């Protein structure tokens, strides 16, 4: 694989991660959670999610492929949340974890 191919592949993965996080952000907004896309240079993008009723309840969420080759949403501690295609399931789990009653 050439360096140009590796860079293009990395950029494609970065865009795929970002697209999944953007979709999740839309669904989370419908659940009443605030989100902010984080895109630091040279790092994978993440979605910072906050419960507006209790701002201390916040977490960073990532999208990426698991060792199984499938796309997943991940907590910052590298535990799976839900499959990458299951936006509603991921939003429900995130809402549950960030709820004031949790």
C-alpha positions in Angstrom: 0.0 0.0 0.0 1.4 3.4 -0.9 1.6 6.3 1.4 -1.1 8.1 -0.7 -3.4 5.1 -0.4 -2.9 4.9 3.4 -3.6 8.6 3.7 -6.7 8.4 1.6 -7.9 5.3 3.6 -7.3 7.2 6.8 -9.2 10.2 5.6 -12.1 8.0 4.4 -12.3 6.4 7.9 -12.2 9.8 9.5 -15.1 11.0 7.3 -17.0 7.8 8.0 -16.6 8.2 11.8 -17.7 11.8 11.5 -20.8 11.0 9.4 -21.9 8.4 12.0 -21.4 10.8 14.8 -23.3 13.6 13.0 -26.2 11.2 12.5 -26.1 10.2 16.2 -26.0 13.9 17.2 -29.3 14.5 15.4 -31.0 11.5 17.1 -29.6 12.6 20.5 -31.0 16.1 20.0 -34.5 14.4 19.7 -33.8 12.8 23.1 -33.2 16.2 24.6 -29.4 15.9 25.0 -26.9 18.5 23.9 -24.0 17.5 21.6 -20.8 19.0 20.3 -18.6 17.4 17.6 -15.0 17.4 18.7 -12.4 17.3 15.8 -8.9 17.9 17.2 -6.2 17.9 14.5 -4.6 14.5 14.2 -7.1 12.7 16.4 -10.3 10.7 15.7 -13.5 12.7 16.0 -15.8 12.3 19.0 -19.2 13.5 20.1 -19.3 15.2 23.5 -22.8 14.5 24.9 -24.3 16.5 27.9 -27.5 16.1 29.8 -28.7 19.7 30.0 -30.6 19.0 33.2 -27.4 17.9 34.9 -24.4 19.3 33.1 -22.1 17.1 35.2 -23.5 14.1 33.4 -21.5 14.2 30.2 -19.5 11.7 28.1 -17.5 11.5 24.9 -18.7 9.0 22.3 -16.7 7.6 19.4 -17.5 5.7 16.3 -15.2 3.1 14.8 -14.7 -0.4 13.6 -14.4 -3.2 16.1 -12.1 -6.2 15.7 -15.1 -7.9 14.0 -14.9 -5.3 11.2 -18.3 -3.9 12.0 -19.0 -0.2 12.9 -19.8 0.5 16.5 -20.4 3.4 18.8 -18.1 3.4 21.7 -17.8 4.9 25.2 -14.5 6.7 26.0 -13.5 3.7 28.1 -13.6 1.5 24.9 -16.9 -0.3 25.7 -19.4 -0.8 22.9 -22.6 1.2 23.1 -24.5 -0.1 20.0 -23.9 -1.0 16.4 -23.0 1.8 14.1 -26.3 1.5 12.2 -28.4 1.5 15.3 -28.7 5.3 15.9 -31.8 5.0 18.0 -30.4 2.2 20.2 -27.2 4.1 20.8 -29.2 7.3 21.7 -31.4 5.3 24.1 -28.4 3.8 25.8 -26.6 7.1 26.1 -29.7 8.8 27.4 -30.0 6.1 30.0 -26.4 6.4 31.2 -26.6 10.2 31.3 -29.9 10.4 33.0 -30.0 12.0 36.5 -31.5 8.8 37.9 -28.7 6.6 36.7 
